[in-house]
Amino acid sequence: MPAIVRFRTCVCRYNRGLPELRKDPVTGRWVAIATDRAKRPGDFIRQPVPPATARICPFDYGNEHKTPPEILAYRNSGGRDQPGWRVRVVPSKFPVLGIEGDLNRQGEGMYDHMNGIGANEIIIETPDHAATLSDLTDKQLEEVLWAYRDRVNDLKRDQRFRYILLYRNYGEAAGANLEHPYSQLIALPVVPQRILEEIEGAKQYFDFKERCIFCDIIREETRVGTRLVAETERFTVIVPYAAHFPFETWILPRHHQSHFEEEDAPTLANLARMLRSTIRKMEKVLERPAYNFALHSAPVQEHTLPYYHWHLEIVPRLTRVAGFEWGSGFYLNPTPPEEAAKFLREVGLP
């Protein structure tokens, strides 16, 4: 009979700090913060996004005929679908959803389906092919935000659309298939599950405490300060308490507003400055990473919601979702939010 060998675990190995399970206060999802193997910015295997290369691009000046006809443009000169624009919005040439037709909701046994009705638009942020978002001036970025606002206010008049998502992919690892600076808009006939989770969690909190959970998060993070990245009179930038990903960062308006498209000119100007500053900090700390950002706002057919608060979420692409995450529904974050915020805060860029 083989001998049974028992190994004693060295308790001292765990003195560096036990991993934590943190509960997202909005959605209720759990995140594993792996403090025992915490990663600093230089510990990630990074693939910095290379500078743009000279090539024929449908978004460059002179190639307006290579895109569908423009929907919106802010111009210095020229007419529709001609050079002279500063920001240009066109329908996607390969749309996720089609704008023509009826929803035609149906049931097939226990299953539900409908036609893929929606809108998919491209916001071309600048005619400069080689620019990055952080290269744009505050004024240029402000015009991009105005294009977001104008397109949402136009599309929300279509009663078929219940939610309009604005997002940006930067770098191949984040899903960008062109180098030219651009964002995307997708109008949907349903509210995405991720947003429903946020809305439901926020409503439960409001029903219990009669306060907006996002407003409380802003107050708490300002008071504690350890996860605070930056703040102005209009915006607070934080790494959230239960960040799903390393260096995930949120930009939240300090005043309560559920719908992004209802913001005024001074707020958009301040948001442009804070967004550009935050991206520059990430590029400095993480050496120009690929990233995604998404603007979370209330459903467009809803009136002002006292319990929901629009915000912008930025996620650098430093890790991959693997078996544990898919199998458990947990997220695994190897960088404590407090450390990520400290690195970003101490960069000191305006």
C-alpha positions in Angstrom: 0.0 0.0 0.0 1.6 3.3 -1.0 2.4 5.7 1.7 0.1 8.7 2.2 2.0 11.9 2.1 0.4 15.0 3.6 1.7 18.5 2.8 1.3 21.4 5.2 0.4 24.7 3.7 2.7 27.5 4.7 0.5 30.0 6.4 3.0 32.8 5.8 2.4 32.6 2.1 -1.0 34.3 2.6 0.2 37.2 4.7 0.4 39.4 1.7 -3.4 39.9 1.8 -6.3 37.6 1.1 -8.2 38.0 -2.1 -11.5 39.9 -1.7 -14.9 39.3 -3.1 -16.5 42.7 -3.7 -20.2 43.2 -4.6 -21.1 45.7 -7.2 -23.5 48.0 -5.3 -25.5 48.8 -8.5 -25.9 45.4 -10.3 -25.2 43.0 -7.4 -22.6 41.1 -9.4 -19.6 39.8 -7.5 -16.0 40.6 -8.4 -12.9 38.8 -7.2 -10.1 41.3 -6.4 -6.9 39.2 -6.5 -4.9 41.2 -4.0 -2.5 38.2 -3.5 -1.3 38.5 -7.1 -1.9 42.2 -7.6 -0.6 43.5 -10.9 1.1 46.9 -11.4 0.9 48.6 -14.8 4.2 47.1 -15.9 3.1 43.5 -15.0 0.5 43.2 -17.8 1.5 41.7 -21.2 0.7 44.7 -23.3 0.4 45.3 -26.9 0.5 49.1 -27.3 -1.7 50.3 -30.2 0.8 51.3 -33.0 0.6 54.7 -34.7 -1.7 54.8 -37.7 -0.2 54.0 -41.0 -0.7 55.7 -44.4 -3.3 53.8 -46.4 -6.5 54.4 -48.3 -9.2 55.0 -45.8 -12.9 55.6 -46.5 -13.1 58.1 -43.6 -10.4 60.4 -45.0 -10.9 63.7 -46.8 -11.7 63.1 -50.5 -13.1 59.6 -49.9 -16.6 60.7 -48.8 -18.0 58.7 -51.8 -16.7 55.5 -50.2 -19.2 55.8 -47.3 -23.0 55.9 -47.3 -24.4 59.5 -47.6 -23.8 61.5 -44.4 -26.6 62.0 -41.9 -24.9 64.9 -40.0 -21.8 67.0 -40.4 -20.2 70.0 -38.7 -18.4 71.9 -41.5 -15.9 74.7 -42.2 -16.8 74.5 -45.9 -18.2 72.3 -48.7 -21.5 70.7 -49.2 -22.9 67.3 -48.3 -20.5 64.4 -48.8 -17.7 66.7 -49.7 -14.4 67.7 -47.9 -14.5 70.5 -45.4 -16.2 68.7 -42.5 -14.8 68.6 -38.9 -17.1 65.8 -37.6 -19.1 63.6 -39.9 -21.8 60.9 -39.1 -22.7 58.2 -41.7 -24.7 55.0 -41.6 -22.6 51.9 -41.1 -21.8 50.2 -44.4 -22.2 46.9 -42.6 -25.0 47.6 -40.0 -25.7 45.3 -37.1 -29.4 46.1 -37.5 -31.6 47.4 -40.3 -33.6 50.6 -40.0 -36.4 49.7 -42.4 -39.4 47.6 -41.4 -41.5 46.6 -38.4 -40.5 44.7 -35.3 -43.0 41.9 -35.9 -42.6 40.3 -32.5 -43.5 36.6 -32.5 -43.4 33.5 -30.4 -42.2 30.2 -31.7 -43.1 27.6 -29.0 -41.3 28.8 -25.9 -39.0 31.1 -27.9 -39.5 34.8 -28.7 -38.0 36.6 -31.7 -38.5 39.8 -33.7 -37.0 41.5 -36.8 -33.6 43.0 -36.4 -34.8 46.6 -36.5 -32.4 49.4 -35.4 -29.9 51.9 -36.6 -26.1 51.6 -36.8 -24.1 54.9 -37.3 -20.5 55.8 -37.5 -19.3 59.1 -35.9 -16.1 60.0 -37.7 -14.4 62.2 -35.1 -11.9 64.1 -37.2 -10.6 64.1 -40.8 -7.0 63.5 -39.4 -6.4 59.8 -40.0 -3.4 59.5 -37.7 -5.0 61.3 -34.7 -6.0 59.6 -31.5 -8.7 60.7 -29.1 -6.1 62.2 -26.8 -4.7 64.2 -29.8 -7.9 66.0 -30.3 -8.3 69.4 -28.7 -11.0 69.9 -26.0 -13.1 71.8 -28.6 -12.8 69.0 -31.2 -13.8 66.4 -28.6 -16.7 68.6 -27.5 -18.0 68.6 -31.1 -17.9 64.8 -31.1 -20.0 64.8 -27.9 -22.4 67.2 -29.6 -22.7 64.8 -32.5 -23.6 62.1 -30.0 -26.3 64.3 -28.4 -27.7 65.4 -31.7 -28.0 61.9 -33.1 -29.7 60.5 -30.0 -32.2 63.4 -29.9 -33.0 62.7 -33.6 -33.3 58.9 -33.3 -35.3 58.9 -30.1 -38.3 60.3 -32.0 -38.6 56.9 -33.6 -40.9 55.0 -31.2 -39.4 51.7 -32.3 -36.1 52.5 -30.5 -36.0 51.9 -26.8 -32.2 52.3 -26.2 -29.4 54.0 -28.0 -25.8 52.9 -27.2 -22.8 55.0 -27.9 -19.4 53.4 -27.7 -15.9 53.5 -29.0 -13.4 50.7 -29.8 -9.7 51.7 -29.9 -7.1 49.2 -31.2 -7.5 45.8 -32.7 -7.6 44.1 -29.3 -10.7 46.2 -28.5 -12.5 45.4 -31.7 -11.6 48.4 -33.9 -11.3 47.4 -37.6 -10.1 50.7 -38.9 -7.3 53.0 -37.6 -9.2 56.3 -38.3 -10.7 57.8 -35.1 -14.4 57.0 -34.9 -17.2 56.0 -32.5 -20.3 54.1 -33.1 -24.0 54.4 -32.3 -26.5 51.5 -32.2 -30.2 52.2 -31.7 -32.0 49.1 -30.3 -35.7 48.0 -30.1 -34.9 46.6 -26.6 -33.0 47.7 -23.5 -29.8 45.7 -23.1 -29.6 43.3 -20.2 -26.6 45.1 -18.8 -28.5 48.4 -18.6 -31.6 46.7 -17.2 -29.5 45.3 -14.4 -28.2 48.8 -13.6 -31.6 50.3 -13.7 -33.2 47.6 -11.5 -30.3 47.8 -9.0 -30.6 51.6 -8.9 -34.4 51.5 -8.4 -34.2 49.0 -5.6 -31.7 51.3 -3.8 -33.8 54.3 -4.4 -37.0 52.5 -3.1 -35.1 51.7 0.1 -33.1 54.9 0.7 -34.9 57.5 -1.5 -31.6 58.5 -2.9 -29.8 57.9 -6.2 -27.1 55.2 -5.8 -24.8 56.9 -8.3 -25.1 60.2 -6.4 -24.2 58.4 -3.2 -21.3 56.7 -5.0 -20.0 60.1 -6.0 -20.3 61.4 -2.4 -18.7 58.3 -0.9 -15.8 58.2 -3.4 -15.1 61.9 -2.9 -15.1 61.4 0.9 -12.8 58.4 0.9 -10.6 59.5 -1.9 -8.7 56.2 -2.5 -10.5 55.4 -5.7 -10.8 59.0 -6.9 -8.9 59.8 -10.1 -9.9 63.4 -10.7 -12.8 65.8 -10.2 -14.1 69.1 -11.4 -17.2 71.2 -10.5 -19.2 69.1 -12.9 -17.6 65.6 -13.1 -16.1 63.0 -10.8 -13.7 60.3 -12.3 -13.3 57.1 -10.3 -12.1 53.5 -10.5 -15.3 51.8 -9.2 -15.2 49.8 -5.9 -16.0 46.5 -7.6 -14.3 47.2 -10.9 -14.7 44.3 -13.3 -11.5 44.9 -15.1 -8.1 46.3 -14.2 -8.0 50.1 -14.5 -11.7 50.3 -15.4 -12.7 53.9 -15.0 -16.0 55.8 -14.7 -16.8 59.4 -15.5 -19.9 60.6 -13.7 -21.7 63.9 -13.7 -21.8 65.4 -10.2 -25.4 66.7 -10.8 -28.2 64.2 -11.1 -29.2 63.5 -14.7 -30.6 60.3 -16.1 -30.3 61.1 -19.9 -27.0 62.1 -21.5 -28.9 63.8 -24.4 -30.4 66.3 -22.1 -27.1 67.8 -21.0 -26.2 71.5 -21.7 -23.3 73.1 -23.4 -21.1 73.8 -20.4 -21.5 70.2 -19.2 -20.5 68.8 -22.6 -17.5 71.1 -22.7 -16.4 69.9 -19.2 -17.0 66.3 -20.2 -14.7 66.7 -23.2 -11.9 67.9 -21.0 -12.3 65.1 -18.5 -12.6 62.4 -21.1 -9.5 63.6 -22.9 -7.6 63.9 -19.6 -8.6 60.4 -18.5 -7.6 58.8 -21.7 -4.2 60.6 -21.6 -3.6 59.3 -18.1 -4.3 55.7 -19.2 -2.0 56.1 -22.2 0.8 57.4 -19.9 0.4 54.7 -17.2 -0.4 51.7 -19.5 1.6 52.7 -22.6 -1.2 53.4 -25.1 -3.5 50.4 -24.5 -6.4 49.3 -26.6 -9.6 50.3 -24.9 -13.4 50.4 -25.1 -15.7 53.0 -23.7 -19.5 53.0 -23.5 -21.9 55.7 -22.5 -24.6 54.3 -20.2 -27.8 56.4 -20.3 -31.5 55.9 -19.5 -33.8 54.3 -22.1 -34.8 57.0 -24.6 -38.5 56.5 -24.3 -38.4 57.0 -20.5 -39.0 60.3 -18.8 -36.4 61.6 -16.3 -35.6 58.9 -13.8 -34.8 60.0 -10.2 -32.9 56.7 -9.5 -30.7 56.4 -12.6 -27.6 58.5 -13.5 -25.9 58.4 -16.9 -22.1 57.8 -16.9 -19.3 56.8 -19.2 -17.3 53.6 -18.6 -13.8 53.1 -20.0 -12.1 49.7 -20.0 -8.5 49.2 -21.1 -8.0 45.8 -22.7 -5.4 44.3 -20.4 -6.9 40.9 -19.5 -9.1 38.3 -21.2 -12.3 36.7 -19.9 -11.5 33.0 -19.3 -13.2 29.9 -18.0 -13.7 31.1 -14.4 -15.5 34.2 -15.5 -17.7 32.5 -18.1 -18.5 29.6 -15.8 -19.2 31.6 -12.6 -20.4 35.0 -13.8 -17.8 36.5 -11.5 -15.2 38.9 -12.8 -11.5 38.5 -11.8 -9.6 41.7 -11.4 -5.9 41.4 -10.7 -5.4 45.0 -9.8 -7.2 46.5 -6.7 -9.2 49.6 -7.7 -7.4 51.6 -5.0 -4.0 50.9 -6.7 -5.3 51.6 -10.2 -6.7 54.9 -9.1 -3.5 55.9 -7.4 -1.5 55.2 -10.5 -3.9 57.3 -12.7 -4.2 60.0 -10.1 -0.5 60.5 -9.7 0.3 60.9 -13.4 -0.7 64.5 -12.9 -1.8 65.3 -16.4 -4.4 68.0 -16.8 
